[in-house]
Amino acid sequence: MSDTLTEPRIRIADPETDDNEVAHIVKREAANAGYIGQEMIEALCGFKWIPNKNPENLPICRKCMYILELYRNGELN
């Protein structure tokens, strides 16, 4: 899916992990608006925040990964 920003990660987040301590998956346009314009963005899982740190070393949000797989499998539009 070309409108979704995904980056390879090694670790997957524990479901009990705080939403601020995981890397969320967002649409590319939202990521640009968030990082450049300091606007609130929404992840695939529904978590909303203003990005303020590099998510590169954080585990991926399990909810976001699940939703992304649903999109990839054609189960969501």
C-alpha positions as CSV (number, residue, x, y, z in Angstrom):
1,M,0.0,0.0,0.0
2,S,1.8,3.1,-1.2
3,D,0.0,5.6,1.1
4,T,1.2,3.9,4.3
5,L,4.6,4.6,5.8
6,T,6.2,1.5,7.1
7,E,9.7,1.0,8.3
8,P,11.4,-2.2,9.1
9,R,11.7,-2.9,12.8
10,I,13.0,-5.9,14.7
11,R,10.9,-5.8,17.9
12,I,7.1,-5.9,18.2
13,A,5.5,-4.1,21.1
14,D,4.1,-5.8,24.1
15,P,0.3,-5.2,24.3
16,E,0.7,-3.7,27.8
17,T,3.2,-1.1,26.6
18,D,2.3,2.5,26.8
19,D,1.2,4.0,23.5
20,N,3.9,6.7,23.8
21,E,6.6,4.0,23.9
22,V,5.9,2.3,20.6
23,A,6.3,3.2,17.0
24,H,2.9,3.7,15.4
25,I,2.1,3.3,11.7
26,V,0.6,6.3,10.0
27,K,-0.3,7.4,6.5
28,R,2.6,9.1,4.7
29,E,0.7,12.5,4.5
30,A,0.0,12.4,8.2
31,A,3.7,11.7,9.0
32,N,4.8,14.6,6.9
33,A,2.3,17.0,8.5
34,G,3.2,15.8,12.0
35,Y,7.0,16.0,11.7
36,I,7.2,19.1,9.5
37,G,4.2,21.1,10.7
38,Q,4.0,19.8,14.3
39,E,0.4,18.8,13.7
40,M,-1.5,16.1,15.6
41,I,-1.5,12.9,13.7
42,E,-3.5,9.6,14.0
43,A,-2.0,6.2,13.8
44,L,-3.8,3.2,12.2
45,C,-4.8,2.1,15.7
46,G,-6.4,5.4,16.5
47,F,-3.7,6.8,18.9
48,K,-3.3,10.5,18.4
49,W,-0.2,12.6,19.2
50,I,2.2,15.3,18.0
51,P,5.4,13.5,17.0
52,N,8.4,14.7,19.0
53,K,10.9,11.9,18.9
54,N,12.5,9.5,16.5
55,P,10.6,6.2,16.5
56,E,13.4,4.2,14.9
57,N,14.5,2.3,18.0
58,L,10.9,1.7,19.4
59,P,9.0,-1.5,19.0
60,I,6.0,-1.4,16.6
61,C,2.5,-1.0,17.9
62,R,0.8,-4.4,17.7
63,K,-2.6,-2.8,17.0
64,C,-1.1,-0.9,14.0
65,M,0.5,-4.0,12.7
66,Y,-2.7,-5.9,12.9
67,I,-4.6,-3.2,11.0
68,L,-1.9,-2.9,8.4
69,E,-2.1,-6.7,7.7
70,L,-5.9,-6.4,7.3
71,Y,-5.3,-3.6,4.7
72,R,-2.7,-5.8,2.9
73,N,-5.0,-8.8,2.9
74,G,-7.8,-6.7,1.4
75,E,-10.0,-7.0,4.4
76,L,-10.2,-3.3,5.0
77,N,-10.5,-0.5,2.4
